[in-house]
Amino acid sequence: MRRDGRRGVLMSVLKTGSASTLDIIRSTSQRLPRIRDALPAGFNVDLVGTSRCSCRAAISGVARER
């Protein structure tokens, strides 16, 4: 993939079973600093996109319907 004109790698994180999407997003975000620290010089890891907003909107919508 290319981002900002530079070559890169896209890694998707998928949930399984009863795992909470919001917990997975939170956990992944919390682990990024440790992952960045372990990378060789010149490498970078960025969180490009999450389904956090759509999940929260869906949860909010269900809560309002009750």
Buried (B, 14 or more C-beta within 10 A) or exposed (E): EEEEEEEEEEEEEEEEEEEEBBEBBEEEEEEEEEEEEEEEEEEEBEEEEBEBEEBEEEEEEEEEEE
